[in-house]
């Protein structure tokens, strides 16, 4: 049961092509509130105890302008694909280079930049659907994607993802919300726990090398609760490459099992991240540089938020030893991620 969530909808303006966009507000009995738009499936705000704990904009215009994926649904392939290409069934597919020599978050016009078809569910949930056509951003297959948001009375923002295809393709879906549990300031004092014994080191293009490296003895060991800023400036090659944390952790879990991946504590709030996915990208807003103004005209500074993107590993289409990301006709991709506020 998802509880007595209330959902109301309103107008959020139009895209530059003139397509109408909606905004939806979900509230639970405790007064927690999630606001989501069908433009990019973005979480616009998430209020816990009256404090908005995610970055974003007050209007659609901010999301239409260049921004680092605030609150967005990401696909068809979340994170990076090395050299912007992969081979599937003996065919070489080239996807857009939008991150140096690599492809990032689905390409030039990923799922974050499309208008999804919304449907209000009888239980107070919000369903978004999108058909990614064969060849879109270079990816094969007509891929139908459904994402359902629920805000439960257990103070959980629950996201269920599903996808199907009519041709072999690759799929990796996530949400790219930027969290600050204090509602402002930097996140270096946020205390993080990650349920992961290993992470995937990267090369100079932030593409995994293919190695699964133990976190023990490195600044990447968050198996015990540790302040994010405690080791972020250490003299470490991987931290230098990411300009901080911008890496994938290999979660300690069974395949497809819904389990606790991460826990963040700050300003008297505690957020848990639960997922069925095998990995989680922890990113400390290293490329935020103060050039963007968010809600209320507030400048968004470096390391003013963190991301915990549940996912398959970056560049998996080119790394056969990583968990598989190929979706075939007749198969269903399904995953669940929950952002749960326990305090």
N, C-alpha and C positions, 0 to 999 in steps of 0.2 A: 504493500500500500504506500502511496506517495503522500498521504495526508491531504488536508483541506487547503491545498494551494489555490490562491486566487490569481487569475490572469486577466489583465486588461490590455487593450491594444490602442494605438494611436498612430497618427501620421508622423513620419520622420523626414519628410521632404522628398525630393526627386534626385536621381542621378543626373549626370551631365547629358545623358542620352534621353532624359525625360521619363525614366522608369520610376514609378512610385515606390517608396520604401516605407515599411512599417516599423514600429517599435513596440515591444511587449514588456509588460512589467508583471513579474511573478512575486507574490508575497506569501509567507507562511504565517502560522498562528503566533509565532514569536516576534513578528515584525521584521524578520529578515527579508531583504528585497533584492531581486535580480532583474536587471533591465537588459533586454537583448533585442538587437535589430536583425532583420532578415538580409541586410546588406552585409555580406561576408559572415553572417551568423555570429556577429560580434557581441561579446558581453560588454555592454556600455558601462554599467555600474553594478556593484555588488556591495550592498550595505549590510553591515553586521553591527548591531548595537548602535545604529544610526551613523556609523562611519563607513564611507566608501573605501573599499580596500583594493580597488583595481584602477589602473590608469586608463584614460580615454579622453573623449571630447564631449562637449555639451551638445553638439549638433552634427548632422550628417556631413557637413562641409569638411570638418576635420578628418573624417575617415576617407573622404574622396581625395584629399591631398596626400602627398607622400607621407607615410608614417610607418613605424616598425611593427606592423601587424598587431596593434593594440586590440586585445580581446578576441581575435579572429579565429574562425575555423580555417584550418590549413590543409590543403591537398592540391592536386591529387597525391603528391608525395611530399610529406612534411620533412623539414630539414634539408640537408644537402645531398646532391648527386654529383659525384666527382666528374670533372671534365664535361658536365652537362650531357652525358650519354650513357646508355646501357644496352646490353644485348639480351634479347628475349626470343626464345624459339629460333635462334640463329639469325635474327633480324636486328640490325643496329638502329636504335632509336635515339634521335638527338632532340634534346629539350632546351629551352631558352637559357642562355648564360646571363644571369642577373646577379651574380655574386663572384666577381672576378671570372675565373675560368669555369666556375661551377654553376649549378642550378640550385636555387634556394626556394623552399616553400611553394613548390608547384609551378614556378616560372613567373613570367611577366604579368600574367593575369590568372593568378591562382584562385582557389575557392574563396579567399578573403576579399576578392574584388567583384564577386558576382552577387546578383540578387536571387536569393533562395525563395522557393515557394513555401509560405507558412501555412500551418493548420493548427488551430487551437484544439487541444485534446479535451475530452470530457472530464479527465481527472485533474485538469489545471496545468497540464504540461504543454510544451510548445514543440511542434514537429516542423522541421525544415527539410525540404527535399531539393535536389539539384541533379540534373542530367548533364554529365560531362561527356560531350560528344567525342566520337572516334576522331583522333587526330588533334584534339584540343591541347594546346601547349606541347604538342609532340607526342602525347601519350596514346597508346592504342586502346581501342575498345570503347563502346558506349557504356559508360560507367554511371549507374544510378546510385546516388548517395542519400541516405536519410540520417538526420541527426535529431535526437530528441532531448530537450532540456526539461528536467524537473527540479523544483525547489521543494524539498521535503520538510516535514515538521521535525525531522532530526537535524535541521540546519545543514542540509547537504545540497549542494548544486551538483546534480547527477546528470552526466552527459552520456547518452548511448549512441554509438555510431554503427551504421550498417551500410554495406555496399555490395553491389552485384555488377556483373559485366557480361557482354556478349562475345568477348574476345580476350585472350590472355593479356593481362596488364599488371602493373605494379600499383599498390595502394598503401599509403601511410597517412593516417589522419590524426590530427591533434587540435587542441585549443591553445591559443597563444596569449592568454591573459597575463598581464603584468601586475604582480601583487605587491602591496605595501600594507602590512597589517596595522601600521600606525596611522595610515591615511596621509602621510607626508614625511619629509626628511629622507635620509638615505636608509638602505637596508643592511648596512654593515653590522648593526647590532642585533638583527634578527638571528635567532638561534635555530639551526637546521639539523635535522637528522635524516639521513638517507639509508634505506635498507638495501645496501649494495656493497659487496666485497670487491667489486671490480668496476673499472670504467674503460672507455675506448679512447686511448690517446689519439691525437690528431697530427696531421702534417701542417705545413705553412698555410694551406688553403682551408684549414679546419675540417679536412676530410679524414675520417678514421683510417689508421694505418692497417687495421685488421687484427691488431693485437688486443686481447682482453687483459688489461694490466691490474694487478692487485692494488687496492687503495692504501694498504698498510704501509705506514712510514712515509706517506706523501701528503701534500696539502689537500688531497682529494678524499681523505678519510673523514666521512661524516657519519660513521656508524654509531658514534656517541654524539649527543647534542653538542654542537659547536657554533660559536658566533661566526657568521659569514665573513666578517672582516678579520678574524683571528689570523688567517694565513694567506689572505688574498694577495698580499704584496710580497710574499716569499720569493726568493730567487729560485724559480722553478721554470724549466723550459716550457712545460705545458701551459702554465699560467701566462707566460710571456706571449705564447702563440694566440691564446684566447683573449689577451688583454684583461685577464681575470677568469672567472669560471664561465665557460661556454662549451660544455662537454656533455656527453651521454654517459649515464651510469647504467650498469648491467644489474637489473634488480634481482634480488634473491627470492626466487619464486618458481612455482610450477607453471608451465605454459597454460594460458587462458584462465588462470586462477585469479579471482579478485582479492587482492592483498594490499596491505599498507606499504606504500612506496616511500613516502616522505612525511615529515612533520615539521612545521614552522611555528615558532613562538615569538611574539613581540607585542608590546603595549598591552599586556594582559589578555591577548587573543591567541588561540591555538588553532591552526589549520592542519588537517591531515589530508593527504592525497592518497587515494586508493585507486588501483587500476588493474585491468587484465593484461595490459601491455608489458612487453619484456624490458623496456628501457624508459629512462626519463632524462630529458635534457634540462640541466640546471644552468640558468643564464642569469648573470648579475647586472644586466643593463649597461654593459661596458661601452656600447656604442651610442647610448643616449648622450647628447652633448649640449643640451640647453638651448638648442635652436627651435624646439617645438614647444608650443604652449598648449596645455591641456585644459581640463575643466576649470572654469573660473579664471581663465587666462594665466594659470599658474605655469611657470617655466618647468619643464621636465628635465631634470639634471641627471648627470651620470650616476649610475648605481642608486637611483631613486626607486627602483622596483626590482623584483626578481621574477623569473619565469620557471615553472616546473611543468614542462611539456611531456606528457606521457606519449610513448611512441615505440615504433620499431627503430632499429639503429640507423643512423645516417649512412648513406651510400650502400645500403644493403643490396640493391640490385647488382652491384659490382663486387660484393663480398659474399661468396657462396657459403662461407662458414657462419655467417650471421643468420639469425632466425629469418625464414623465408617471408617475402612480401608479395609473391606472385598470387594474383587472384585469377581464377579460371572460370569460364562459363559453368553454371550449375553450382558453384561454390558461393557461400555467403561470407563476406567479411563482417565480423562483429567485434565490438570492443566497448568497454565501459570505463569511465573515469569519474570519480567522485571527489569533489572538494568539500570536505566536511569541517565545520567549525564546532569544536568540542568545548570551547571556553570563550 
